[in-house]
Amino acid sequence: MANELEKLVHELDSKLVEILVNIETLEHVQRELTNIRQKVDSVGGDDDILMTINGLLIRILDDLLFYTVADLNNNYKAASIIMESLSAQTNKD
């Protein structure tokens, strides 16, 4: 039982590292998309329908990415707390 629990703790730890790498990647993408959004917003171009559509799509993607990264960070933190609790339990045995 203790050996199986240790195995699960190590697997969870590995997955948390993978999630953290994904978070970092999404944060970089989010920063770049935000920079593009700011450039589109500063150009204006409301007269040009293509610019308006592209600007709208960029805003939607930027917002979606922002909330997705926030949720992923919250889930990572919650999983990390679980990992610490599991690790503490296995170290007691």
Backbone bond lengths (Angstrom), bond angles and torsions (degrees), N, CA, C in turn:
res aa  C-N    CA-C-N  psi(-1)  N-CA   C-N-CA  omega(-1)  CA-C   N-CA-C  phi
1 M - - - 1.463 - - 1.525 111.20 -
2 A 1.336 116.56 -48.35 1.464 120.52 -179.22 1.523 110.56 -64.37
3 N 1.338 116.86 -37.72 1.460 120.93 179.38 1.530 110.43 -64.96
4 E 1.311 116.65 -40.86 1.475 121.18 178.84 1.532 110.41 -66.41
5 L 1.322 116.08 -38.98 1.464 120.38 178.25 1.524 110.45 -65.12
6 E 1.317 117.57 -41.11 1.465 121.21 177.03 1.534 110.67 -62.03
7 K 1.311 116.14 -41.00 1.467 120.98 178.82 1.532 110.16 -61.71
8 L 1.334 116.47 -43.74 1.458 120.84 178.50 1.522 111.95 -64.38
9 V 1.319 117.16 -38.59 1.460 121.35 178.55 1.526 109.78 -63.24
10 H 1.321 116.64 -43.35 1.470 120.01 179.14 1.528 111.55 -65.83
11 E 1.322 117.01 -39.42 1.467 120.46 177.33 1.528 110.81 -64.38
12 L 1.332 116.26 -43.41 1.458 120.71 178.59 1.525 110.44 -62.55
13 D 1.317 116.30 -42.55 1.460 120.66 178.48 1.526 110.78 -60.86
14 S 1.302 117.02 -42.33 1.468 121.57 178.97 1.526 111.12 -62.47
15 K 1.316 115.97 -44.53 1.466 120.09 179.32 1.523 111.70 -65.85
16 L 1.320 117.55 -35.98 1.462 120.61 177.42 1.530 110.83 -63.42
17 V 1.316 116.39 -38.07 1.464 119.73 176.74 1.522 110.14 -63.89
18 E 1.331 116.75 -42.90 1.463 120.42 178.19 1.531 111.13 -62.61
19 I 1.323 117.00 -40.78 1.468 120.86 178.17 1.523 109.82 -63.19
20 L 1.318 116.94 -41.69 1.462 120.70 179.97 1.534 110.81 -61.81
21 V 1.316 117.68 -39.69 1.464 121.19 176.55 1.530 109.91 -63.36
22 N 1.325 116.94 -41.82 1.468 120.77 177.80 1.525 111.34 -63.41
23 I 1.317 117.04 -40.41 1.466 121.28 178.04 1.521 109.73 -60.63
24 E 1.313 116.46 -47.08 1.467 120.04 -179.48 1.529 111.07 -60.66
25 T 1.321 116.97 -41.15 1.466 120.81 178.22 1.520 110.76 -63.36
26 L 1.323 116.90 -46.73 1.465 120.55 179.29 1.531 111.40 -63.65
27 E 1.314 117.32 -36.68 1.469 119.63 178.34 1.531 111.05 -64.31
28 H 1.332 117.01 -38.94 1.467 120.18 176.94 1.523 110.84 -65.09
29 V 1.324 116.41 -43.71 1.469 120.87 178.30 1.525 109.66 -62.49
30 Q 1.329 115.83 -42.07 1.463 120.22 179.88 1.524 111.27 -60.98
31 R 1.326 117.54 -44.12 1.466 120.27 179.36 1.529 111.35 -61.59
32 E 1.329 116.80 -42.50 1.462 120.09 179.98 1.531 110.87 -66.08
33 L 1.325 116.44 -42.49 1.463 119.94 179.23 1.524 110.92 -65.44
34 T 1.312 117.09 -37.89 1.464 120.45 176.29 1.522 110.91 -62.86
35 N 1.332 116.98 -40.71 1.462 120.31 176.57 1.526 111.32 -61.42
36 I 1.318 117.01 -42.78 1.475 121.18 177.94 1.519 110.10 -63.78
37 R 1.343 115.95 -42.92 1.471 120.37 179.24 1.525 110.78 -59.36
38 Q 1.317 116.99 -44.10 1.456 120.69 -179.50 1.531 111.15 -63.97
39 K 1.326 116.44 -38.09 1.467 119.83 177.93 1.524 110.72 -66.35
40 V 1.331 117.12 -43.12 1.471 121.29 178.53 1.523 109.63 -63.43
41 D 1.340 116.76 -42.99 1.463 120.15 179.88 1.527 111.51 -63.43
42 S 1.328 116.94 -36.13 1.462 119.34 -177.73 1.525 112.28 -76.27
43 V 1.333 117.27 -26.05 1.463 121.06 179.33 1.519 110.39 -72.82
44 G 1.325 115.57 -34.79 1.475 119.27 -177.71 1.511 109.17 79.91
45 G 1.314 116.46 -113.95 1.462 120.52 177.84 1.510 113.72 73.66
46 D 1.332 117.51 34.25 1.458 119.87 -179.93 1.529 112.14 -65.28
47 D 1.336 117.11 -19.66 1.454 120.07 178.73 1.521 111.65 -72.52
48 D 1.291 115.83 -26.27 1.461 120.62 -178.18 1.530 108.56 -92.00
49 I 1.322 116.94 114.26 1.467 122.04 -175.65 1.522 111.65 -61.47
50 L 1.342 117.54 -36.37 1.463 120.58 179.44 1.524 110.75 -65.31
51 M 1.323 116.88 -42.28 1.462 121.32 178.53 1.525 110.00 -63.68
52 T 1.308 117.03 -38.57 1.466 121.35 179.56 1.522 110.66 -65.56
53 I 1.325 116.91 -45.04 1.470 120.88 179.77 1.520 110.40 -65.16
54 N 1.342 116.74 -46.04 1.466 119.72 178.85 1.522 111.26 -62.59
55 G 1.317 116.42 -41.31 1.460 119.66 178.04 1.519 111.78 -61.85
56 L 1.323 116.63 -40.94 1.462 121.21 178.47 1.527 110.83 -64.07
57 L 1.319 116.30 -44.93 1.470 119.88 179.03 1.525 110.88 -62.56
58 I 1.313 117.24 -41.14 1.461 120.32 178.85 1.526 110.17 -63.95
59 R 1.320 117.56 -41.67 1.472 120.52 178.63 1.529 111.33 -62.70
60 I 1.330 116.21 -43.11 1.468 120.42 179.24 1.530 110.24 -63.02
61 L 1.338 116.66 -47.43 1.461 120.28 179.73 1.528 111.47 -63.14
62 D 1.308 116.70 -40.52 1.457 120.90 179.87 1.527 110.68 -63.18
63 D 1.322 116.96 -45.47 1.468 120.61 178.50 1.529 111.20 -64.15
64 L 1.322 116.43 -44.83 1.463 120.87 -179.52 1.528 110.50 -61.41
65 L 1.305 116.58 -44.62 1.457 120.59 179.42 1.528 111.00 -65.07
66 F 1.323 117.08 -39.77 1.467 121.11 178.77 1.530 110.81 -58.07
67 Y 1.321 117.24 -49.98 1.468 120.50 -177.77 1.522 112.16 -71.56
68 T 1.325 117.63 -33.07 1.464 120.88 177.43 1.522 110.54 -65.46
69 V 1.332 117.07 -44.78 1.461 121.04 178.21 1.530 110.10 -62.85
70 A 1.308 117.83 -41.29 1.465 121.01 179.14 1.530 110.67 -62.25
71 D 1.332 116.90 -45.34 1.467 120.57 178.05 1.527 111.53 -63.17
72 L 1.319 116.24 -42.47 1.458 120.55 179.91 1.528 110.65 -63.55
73 N 1.313 117.28 -40.97 1.468 120.53 176.20 1.524 111.55 -61.74
74 N 1.326 117.08 -43.67 1.470 120.66 178.42 1.524 111.22 -63.21
75 N 1.325 117.43 -42.11 1.461 120.86 178.49 1.524 111.23 -65.71
76 Y 1.321 116.28 -38.28 1.467 120.08 177.61 1.530 110.42 -62.98
77 K 1.320 116.89 -44.06 1.463 120.37 179.79 1.525 110.96 -62.34
78 A 1.335 116.86 -42.29 1.466 120.95 179.15 1.529 110.67 -64.41
79 A 1.322 116.65 -43.08 1.465 120.69 178.79 1.526 110.84 -65.39
80 S 1.318 117.18 -35.50 1.466 121.07 177.96 1.524 111.38 -64.04
81 I 1.323 116.25 -39.50 1.470 120.57 177.67 1.524 110.17 -63.92
82 I 1.329 115.84 -42.38 1.468 120.08 177.38 1.524 109.73 -62.40
83 M 1.326 116.23 -42.76 1.462 121.54 179.59 1.518 110.44 -59.71
84 E 1.320 117.63 -44.88 1.464 121.29 179.31 1.528 111.08 -62.00
85 S 1.333 116.08 -40.58 1.472 119.82 178.98 1.522 110.91 -65.69
86 L 1.318 116.61 -44.36 1.461 120.23 178.40 1.522 111.17 -62.89
87 S 1.306 115.39 -42.81 1.461 120.80 -179.86 1.533 110.71 -62.07
88 A 1.334 115.93 -41.96 1.462 120.03 178.29 1.522 110.65 -63.41
89 Q 1.329 116.53 -38.78 1.466 120.72 178.71 1.518 111.78 -65.33
90 T 1.318 116.95 -42.07 1.463 119.98 -178.49 1.531 110.91 -70.82
91 N 1.335 117.23 -30.71 1.466 119.92 178.96 1.519 112.06 -72.59
92 K 1.345 116.53 -23.19 1.467 120.46 177.08 1.518 111.22 -70.66
93 D 1.346 115.21 -31.96 1.491 120.10 -175.35 1.483 112.50 -78.18
